Amino acid sequence: MLIIGRAVVRDILDGDDARVVDLIRHAYLLHEQGRTSLPHSVFLRFPQRPGDRIIGLPAYLGADPPVSGIKWISSFPGNLAIGLERASAAILLNSMRTGHPVALVEGSVISARRTAASAALAAGLLTAHRRPDGLALIGCGLINQQVLRFVAGTLAPPPALTVFDTDPRRAEAVAEAARALLPEMPTTVAGTAEEALAAHRLVSIATTATEPHLDLAACRPGAVVLHLSLRDLLPDGLLTARNVVDDPDHACREGTSLQLAERLTGGRDFIHATIGALADGRVRLPVDDVPVVVSPFGLGVLDLVLAEHVRATADRRRLGVRVDDFLPVVDATVASTGSLKEWQ
């Protein structure tokens, strides 16, 4: 068993954002081709604690080599008040030859970067005909900070940036960090989410909202809205937009805005494309003034493709901690007779 901690994960992924986006694109294409297995995520919730949850995402990706495993990720928003990150995660990878667990990888870095890379990929596909006049971030946590970095690094630095958070101090801190990172980019702190939504033709929403609270009426014509937190937009508003998802069956569950829209209409005809279909060129959306909303549920295969990249790189560089006695070691001569014996 190879145990790979946060520092090693960051060492492998830092400075390699373009490669991360390529791996995410590859995973989407394999999913579009039917070369994945994705059971529904398991949501562990707690009585009298509606904001806290732990999610299990089992998955298989038919890549070369194939990879299987599970991400176990918690979201405890109260952590922010005590100086801890909201999310923590671990990814367990299994051998496709024996089924044995082969690696335990710190998953919060991977989870944040695969989400941001997915957003940057979708933004690139949907704005290729007309680059946006700027980027608005609604929610100034880790995810949107990564979205800014991936968009700036793999597409182009936004001509302008507008940020909003319900905590003005967090919004100002992200604005200051953005000014230091991209000093030539005008950066503004918005007073309301609606003001941020109206500021630019590319918007990323990543909050901890559990119920819809935001309408699309303020959007610029033809805006692309990356609805990463899935529960912010009012379902009536989604019905006025063109909707893009990673997988309709996954995205229309667990109280997402998409599921609420499905309940309103009795179907999923309001979903127009998947990210994979856009990436392989099979589907193209009309270019007009209708807003496009991208609502990726966050497929476990995205975590696996990055975790396997990290595992293989760590193994090659001899990084991480190897635990040789994690699993029973069987005496082959005894095993061949049908009885098991562990070396003590």
Secondary structure by P-SEA (a helix, b strand, c coil): cbbbcaaaaaaaccccaaaaaaaaaaaaaaaaacccccccbbbbbbccccccbbbbbbbcccccccccbbbbbbbcccccccccccccbbbbbbbccccccccccccaaaaaaaaaaaaaaaaaaaaccccccbbbbccccaaaaaaaaaaaaccccccbbbbbcccaaaaaaaaaaaaaacccbbbbbbccaaaaaacccbbbbbcccccccccccccccbbbbcccccccccaaaaaacbbbbccaaaaaccccaaaaaaaaccccccccccaaaaaacccccccccbbbbbbbcccaaaaaaaaaaaaaaaaaacccccccccccccaaaaaaaccccccc
